[in-house]
């Protein structure tokens, strides 16, 4: 990915945007996703593998949604 190669910080910010959009949509999560350090980019609680997978899938859906909107404009 060119963004990652050109700037790791910009890439991390880009990906973090998808995570921030996905978090409030994961209402059934048992782990408190609001307990996190956004600067260090870590959750203060350990997520289960299933929770990690669900968040990753939700982030992918956020990306698809953004790309779809780009194509529609």
N, CA, C and O atoms as a Tinker XYZ file with bonds, in Angstrom:
   292  protein
     1  N      0.837000   -1.184000    0.000000    73     2
     2  CA     0.000000    0.000000    0.000000    64     1     3
     3  C      0.880000    1.246000    0.000000    63     2     4     5
     4  O      1.785000    1.375000    0.824000    81     3
     5  N      0.614000    2.145000   -0.913000    73     3     6
     6  CA     1.449000    3.338000   -1.050000    64     5     7
     7  C      1.379000    4.244000    0.170000    63     6     8     9
     8  O      2.386000    4.847000    0.542000    81     7
     9  N      0.224000    4.352000    0.795000    73     7    10
    10  CA     0.100000    5.207000    1.974000    64     9    11
    11  C      1.005000    4.708000    3.087000    63    10    12    13
    12  O      1.663000    5.509000    3.750000    81    11
    13  N      1.050000    3.399000    3.305000    73    11    14
    14  CA     1.905000    2.834000    4.349000    64    13    15
    15  C      3.367000    3.101000    4.044000    63    14    16    17
    16  O      4.134000    3.468000    4.934000    81    15
    17  N      3.754000    2.920000    2.793000    73    15    18
    18  CA     5.148000    3.125000    2.397000    64    17    19
    19  C      5.530000    4.594000    2.545000    63    18    20    21
    20  O      6.640000    4.905000    2.976000    81    19
    21  N      4.622000    5.495000    2.194000    73    19    22
    22  CA     4.951000    6.919000    2.244000    64    21    23
    23  C      4.927000    7.484000    3.663000    63    22    24    25
    24  O      5.719000    8.369000    3.989000    81    23
    25  N      4.027000    6.982000    4.509000    73    23    26
    26  CA     3.935000    7.504000    5.873000    64    25    27
    27  C      3.195000    6.516000    6.772000    63    26    28    29
    28  O      1.980000    6.346000    6.666000    81    27
    29  N      3.934000    5.883000    7.637000    73    27    30
    30  CA     3.329000    4.926000    8.569000    64    29    31
    31  C      2.338000    5.640000    9.489000    63    30    32    33
    32  O      1.283000    5.091000    9.807000    81    31
    33  N      2.670000    6.853000    9.915000    73    31    34
    34  CA     1.762000    7.611000   10.797000    64    33    35
    35  C      0.441000    7.912000   10.099000    63    34    36    37
    36  O     -0.626000    7.752000   10.692000    81    35
    37  N      0.509000    8.351000    8.839000    73    35    38
    38  CA    -0.722000    8.632000    8.092000    64    37    39
    39  C     -1.541000    7.364000    7.893000    63    38    40    41
    40  O     -2.769000    7.388000    7.976000    81    39
    41  N     -0.853000    6.257000    7.630000    73    39    42
    42  CA    -1.539000    4.975000    7.453000    64    41    43
    43  C     -2.245000    4.572000    8.748000    63    42    44    45
    44  O     -3.403000    4.153000    8.728000    81    43
    45  N     -1.538000    4.703000    9.871000    73    43    46
    46  CA    -2.137000    4.355000   11.165000    64    45    47
    47  C     -3.365000    5.215000   11.450000    63    46    48    49
    48  O     -4.369000    4.713000   11.955000    81    47
    49  N     -3.291000    6.505000   11.130000    73    47    50
    50  CA    -4.445000    7.391000   11.314000    64    49    51
    51  C     -5.608000    6.963000   10.422000    63    50    52    53
    52  O     -6.763000    6.974000   10.848000    81    51
    53  N     -5.297000    6.588000    9.191000    73    51    54
    54  CA    -6.308000    6.148000    8.228000    64    53    55
    55  C     -7.035000    4.909000    8.750000    63    54    56    57
    56  O     -8.265000    4.856000    8.741000    81    55
    57  N     -6.279000    3.925000    9.201000    73    55    58
    58  CA    -6.859000    2.679000    9.714000    64    57    59
    59  C     -7.598000    2.931000   11.030000    63    58    60    61
    60  O     -8.649000    2.339000   11.277000    81    59
    61  N     -7.053000    3.803000   11.868000    73    59    62
    62  CA    -7.704000    4.115000   13.147000    64    61    63
    63  C     -9.088000    4.715000   12.926000    63    62    64    65
    64  O     -9.987000    4.522000   13.745000    81    63
    65  N     -9.260000    5.432000   11.838000    73    63    66
    66  CA   -10.572000    5.990000   11.519000    64    65    67
    67  C    -11.621000    4.908000   11.327000    63    66    68    69
    68  O    -12.762000    5.060000   11.764000    81    67
    69  N    -11.240000    3.822000   10.678000    73    67    70
    70  CA   -12.173000    2.711000   10.492000    64    69    71
    71  C    -12.500000    2.055000   11.829000    63    70    72    73
    72  O    -13.643000    1.672000   12.080000    81    71
    73  N    -11.492000    1.931000   12.680000    73    71    74
    74  CA   -11.716000    1.339000   14.000000    64    73    75
    75  C    -12.647000    2.219000   14.828000    63    74    76    77
    76  O    -13.573000    1.716000   15.465000    81    75
    77  N    -12.407000    3.525000   14.824000    73    75    78
    78  CA   -13.257000    4.436000   15.601000    64    77    79
    79  C    -14.703000    4.404000   15.118000    63    78    80    81
    80  O    -15.625000    4.559000   15.919000    81    79
    81  N    -14.908000    4.206000   13.831000    73    79    82
    82  CA   -16.270000    4.094000   13.303000    64    81    83
    83  C    -16.902000    2.749000   13.652000    63    82    84    85
    84  O    -18.115000    2.663000   13.839000    81    83
    85  N    -16.090000    1.707000   13.739000    73    83    86
    86  CA   -16.604000    0.361000   14.013000    64    85    87
    87  C    -16.951000    0.158000   15.489000    63    86    88    89
    88  O    -17.908000   -0.549000   15.807000    81    87
    89  N    -16.193000    0.762000   16.377000    73    87    90
    90  CA   -16.363000    0.525000   17.817000    64    89    91
    91  C    -17.792000    0.764000   18.299000    63    90    92    93
    92  O    -18.354000   -0.122000   18.944000    81    91
    93  N    -18.408000    1.909000   18.021000    73    91    94
    94  CA   -19.767000    2.110000   18.553000    64    93    95
    95  C    -20.819000    1.193000   17.933000    63    94    96    97
    96  O    -21.914000    1.050000   18.478000    81    95
    97  N    -20.500000    0.585000   16.821000    73    95    98
    98  CA   -21.448000   -0.323000   16.168000    64    97    99
    99  C    -21.383000   -1.737000   16.746000    63    98   100   101
   100  O    -22.265000   -2.559000   16.495000    81    99
   101  N    -20.337000   -2.013000   17.519000    73    99   102
   102  CA   -20.160000   -3.337000   18.127000    64   101   103
   103  C    -20.800000   -3.309000   19.515000    63   102   104   105
   104  O    -20.108000   -3.407000   20.528000    81   103
   105  N    -22.106000   -3.177000   19.550000    73   103   106
   106  CA   -22.849000   -2.995000   20.798000    64   105   107
   107  C    -22.880000   -4.244000   21.670000    63   106   108   109
   108  O    -23.036000   -4.148000   22.887000    81   107
   109  N    -22.735000   -5.406000   21.059000    73   107   110
   110  CA   -22.816000   -6.657000   21.815000    64   109   111
   111  C    -21.481000   -7.060000   22.442000    63   110   112   113
   112  O    -21.393000   -8.103000   23.090000    81   111
   113  N    -20.460000   -6.256000   22.257000    73   111   114
   114  CA   -19.133000   -6.609000   22.775000    64   113   115
   115  C    -19.154000   -6.646000   24.301000    63   114   116   117
   116  O    -19.636000   -5.716000   24.948000    81   115
   117  N    -18.632000   -7.722000   24.861000    73   115   118
   118  CA   -18.583000   -7.883000   26.313000    64   117   119
   119  C    -17.490000   -6.997000   26.905000    63   118   120   121
   120  O    -17.670000   -6.422000   27.979000    81   119
   121  N    -16.372000   -6.885000   26.217000    73   119   122
   122  CA   -15.253000   -6.067000   26.678000    64   121   123
   123  C    -15.579000   -4.591000   26.459000    63   122   124   125
   124  O    -16.161000   -4.220000   25.439000    81   123
   125  N    -15.202000   -3.756000   27.419000    73   123   126
   126  CA   -15.450000   -2.316000   27.323000    64   125   127
   127  C    -14.488000   -1.696000   26.310000    63   126   128   129
   128  O    -13.315000   -1.476000   26.611000    81   127
   129  N    -14.994000   -1.418000   25.112000    73   127   130
   130  CA   -14.152000   -0.863000   24.052000    64   129   131
   131  C    -13.868000    0.621000   24.245000    63   130   132   133
   132  O    -13.006000    1.177000   23.566000    81   131
   133  N    -14.577000    1.264000   25.155000    73   131   134
   134  CA   -14.297000    2.674000   25.428000    64   133   135
   135  C    -13.081000    2.833000   26.337000    63   134   136   137
   136  O    -12.521000    3.925000   26.443000    81   135
   137  N    -12.676000    1.758000   26.986000    73   135   138
   138  CA   -11.497000    1.777000   27.856000    64   137   139
   139  C    -10.268000    1.510000   26.997000    63   138   140   141
   140  O     -9.812000    0.374000   26.863000    81   139
   141  N     -9.742000    2.597000   26.414000    73   139   142
   142  CA    -8.612000    2.458000   25.497000    64   141   143
   143  C     -7.741000    3.697000   25.563000    63   142   144   145
   144  O     -8.158000    4.747000   26.051000    81   143
   145  N     -6.535000    3.555000   25.068000    73   143   146
   146  CA    -5.589000    4.664000   24.956000    64   145   147
   147  C     -5.413000    4.944000   23.472000    63   146   148   149
   148  O     -4.680000    4.235000   22.783000    81   147
   149  N     -6.085000    5.981000   22.983000    73   147   150
   150  CA    -6.030000    6.286000   21.554000    64   149   151
   151  C     -4.645000    6.749000   21.115000    63   150   152   153
   152  O     -4.257000    6.528000   19.968000    81   151
   153  N     -3.899000    7.386000   22.006000    73   151   154
   154  CA    -2.548000    7.834000   21.658000    64   153   155
   155  C     -1.625000    6.645000   21.440000    63   154   156   157
   156  O     -0.878000    6.600000   20.463000    81   155
   157  N     -1.681000    5.680000   22.358000    73   155   158
   158  CA    -0.851000    4.475000   22.235000    64   157   159
   159  C     -1.469000    3.452000   21.291000    63   158   160   161
   160  O     -0.831000    2.464000   20.924000    81   159
   161  N     -2.736000    3.703000   20.897000    73   159   162
   162  CA    -3.465000    2.817000   19.992000    64   161   163
   163  C     -3.613000    1.409000   20.565000    63   162   164   165
   164  O     -3.342000    0.416000   19.890000    81   163
   165  N     -4.053000    1.344000   21.836000    73   163   166
   166  CA    -4.259000    0.051000   22.495000    64   165   167
   167  C     -5.549000    0.081000   23.311000    63   166   168   169
   168  O     -5.969000    1.126000   23.808000    81   167
   169  N     -6.157000   -1.083000   23.434000    73   167   170
   170  CA    -7.257000   -1.252000   24.371000    64   169   171
   171  C     -6.642000   -1.588000   25.716000    63   170   172   173
   172  O     -5.640000   -2.300000   25.778000    81   171
   173  N     -7.227000   -1.086000   26.791000    73   171   174
   174  CA    -6.698000   -1.358000   28.127000    64   173   175
   175  C     -7.129000   -2.720000   28.653000    63   174   176   177
   176  O     -6.624000   -3.181000   29.677000    81   175
   177  N     -8.058000   -3.363000   27.959000    73   175   178
   178  CA    -8.503000   -4.710000   28.308000    64   177   179
   179  C     -8.146000   -5.651000   27.166000    63   178   180   181
   180  O     -8.037000   -5.233000   26.013000    81   179
   181  N     -7.969000   -6.899000   27.491000    73   179   182
   182  CA    -7.652000   -7.893000   26.472000    64   181   183
   183  C     -8.924000   -8.318000   25.753000    63   182   184   185
   184  O     -9.904000   -8.723000   26.378000    81   183
   185  N     -8.889000   -8.218000   24.431000    73   183   186
   186  CA   -10.022000   -8.661000   23.622000    64   185   187
   187  C     -9.878000  -10.151000   23.330000    63   186   188   189
   188  O     -8.767000  -10.664000   23.202000    81   187
   189  N    -10.998000  -10.828000   23.226000    73   187   190
   190  CA   -10.952000  -12.229000   22.811000    64   189   191
   191  C    -10.638000  -12.280000   21.317000    63   190   192   193
   192  O    -10.754000  -11.274000   20.617000    81   191
   193  N    -10.246000  -13.439000   20.841000    73   191   194
   194  CA    -9.987000  -13.590000   19.408000    64   193   195
   195  C    -11.242000  -13.292000   18.601000    63   194   196   197
   196  O    -11.168000  -12.689000   17.531000    81   195
   197  N    -12.382000  -13.710000   19.108000    73   195   198
   198  CA   -13.641000  -13.451000   18.411000    64   197   199
   199  C    -13.927000  -11.950000   18.346000    63   198   200   201
   200  O    -14.343000  -11.442000   17.305000    81   199
   201  N    -13.708000  -11.243000   19.450000    73   199   202
   202  CA   -13.914000   -9.791000   19.453000    64   201   203
   203  C    -12.978000   -9.106000   18.467000    63   202   204   205
   204  O    -13.387000   -8.185000   17.760000    81   203
   205  N    -11.729000   -9.546000   18.414000    73   203   206
   206  CA   -10.773000   -8.991000   17.452000    64   205   207
   207  C    -11.244000   -9.234000   16.020000    63   206   208   209
   208  O    -11.182000   -8.342000   15.174000    81   207
   209  N    -11.711000  -10.447000   15.762000    73   207   210
   210  CA   -12.179000  -10.791000   14.419000    64   209   211
   211  C    -13.406000   -9.969000   14.035000    63   210   212   213
   212  O    -13.509000   -9.488000   12.906000    81   211
   213  N    -14.326000   -9.811000   14.969000    73   211   214
   214  CA   -15.528000   -9.020000   14.691000    64   213   215
   215  C    -15.152000   -7.569000   14.402000    63   214   216   217
   216  O    -15.669000   -6.974000   13.457000    81   215
   217  N    -14.261000   -6.999000   15.204000    73   215   218
   218  CA   -13.830000   -5.621000   14.955000    64   217   219
   219  C    -13.138000   -5.492000   13.603000    63   218   220   221
   220  O    -13.368000   -4.526000   12.876000    81   219
   221  N    -12.298000   -6.456000   13.265000    73   219   222
   222  CA   -11.615000   -6.427000   11.964000    64   221   223
   223  C    -12.620000   -6.479000   10.822000    63   222   224   225
   224  O    -12.486000   -5.750000    9.839000    81   223
   225  N    -13.621000   -7.334000   10.950000    73   223   226
   226  CA   -14.659000   -7.422000    9.916000    64   225   227
   227  C    -15.466000   -6.130000    9.830000    63   226   228   229
   228  O    -15.818000   -5.683000    8.739000    81   227
   229  N    -15.751000   -5.541000   10.969000    73   227   230
   230  CA   -16.503000   -4.289000   10.977000    64   229   231
   231  C    -15.675000   -3.156000   10.375000    63   230   232   233
   232  O    -16.215000   -2.286000    9.693000    81   231
   233  N    -14.372000   -3.165000   10.626000    73   231   234
   234  CA   -13.487000   -2.172000   10.006000    64   233   235
   235  C    -13.480000   -2.348000    8.493000    63   234   236   237
   236  O    -13.494000   -1.365000    7.752000    81   235
   237  N    -13.461000   -3.587000    8.035000    73   235   238
   238  CA   -13.493000   -3.849000    6.592000    64   237   239
   239  C    -14.796000   -3.332000    5.988000    63   238   240   241
   240  O    -14.793000   -2.775000    4.891000    81   239
   241  N    -15.899000   -3.514000    6.694000    73   239   242
   242  CA   -17.183000   -2.993000    6.217000    64   241   243
   243  C    -17.172000   -1.467000    6.157000    63   242   244   245
   244  O    -17.742000   -0.876000    5.240000    81   243
   245  N    -16.531000   -0.837000    7.124000    73   243   246
   246  CA   -16.397000    0.623000    7.099000    64   245   247
   247  C    -15.600000    1.059000    5.869000    63   246   248   249
   248  O    -15.946000    2.041000    5.214000    81   247
   249  N    -14.539000    0.324000    5.565000    73   247   250
   250  CA   -13.720000    0.635000    4.387000    64   249   251
   251  C    -14.539000    0.466000    3.108000    63   250   252   253
   252  O    -14.513000    1.328000    2.230000    81   251
   253  N    -15.263000   -0.647000    3.009000    73   251   254
   254  CA   -16.091000   -0.894000    1.822000    64   253   255
   255  C    -17.121000    0.224000    1.665000    63   254   256   257
   256  O    -17.353000    0.708000    0.558000    81   255
   257  N    -17.728000    0.626000    2.762000    73   255   258
   258  CA   -18.703000    1.711000    2.710000    64   257   259
   259  C    -18.095000    3.003000    2.196000    63   258   260   261
   260  O    -18.701000    3.705000    1.387000    81   259
   261  N    -16.904000    3.313000    2.665000    73   259   262
   262  CA   -16.221000    4.535000    2.218000    64   261   263
   263  C    -15.875000    4.447000    0.736000    63   262   264   265
   264  O    -16.065000    5.409000   -0.008000    81   263
   265  N    -15.369000    3.295000    0.310000    73   263   266
   266  CA   -15.004000    3.125000   -1.103000    64   265   267
   267  C    -16.237000    3.183000   -2.000000    63   266   268   269
   268  O    -16.181000    3.732000   -3.100000    81   267
   269  N    -17.342000    2.623000   -1.534000    73   267   270
   270  CA   -18.587000    2.655000   -2.303000    64   269   271
   271  C    -19.069000    4.094000   -2.479000    63   270   272   273
   272  O    -19.505000    4.484000   -3.563000    81   271
   273  N    -18.986000    4.877000   -1.403000    73   271   274
   274  CA   -19.393000    6.283000   -1.490000    64   273   275
   275  C    -18.516000    7.044000   -2.481000    63   274   276   277
   276  O    -19.009000    7.903000   -3.212000    81   275
   277  N    -17.216000    6.734000   -2.510000    73   275   278
   278  CA   -16.309000    7.387000   -3.468000    64   277   279
   279  C    -16.739000    7.095000   -4.898000    63   278   280   281
   280  O    -16.739000    7.985000   -5.748000    81   279
   281  N    -17.103000    5.850000   -5.158000    73   279   282
   282  CA   -17.508000    5.459000   -6.511000    64   281   283
   283  C    -18.826000    6.106000   -6.920000    63   282   284   285
   284  O    -19.046000    6.379000   -8.100000    81   283
   285  N    -19.689000    6.348000   -5.960000    73   283   286
   286  CA   -20.994000    6.937000   -6.255000    64   285   287
   287  C    -20.901000    8.433000   -6.535000    63   286   288   289
   288  O    -21.787000    9.005000   -7.170000    81   287
   289  N    -19.840000    9.060000   -6.066000    73   287   290
   290  CA   -19.687000   10.517000   -6.267000    64   289   291
   291  C    -18.976000   10.847000   -7.536000    63   290   292
   292  O    -18.773000   12.022000   -7.842000    81   291
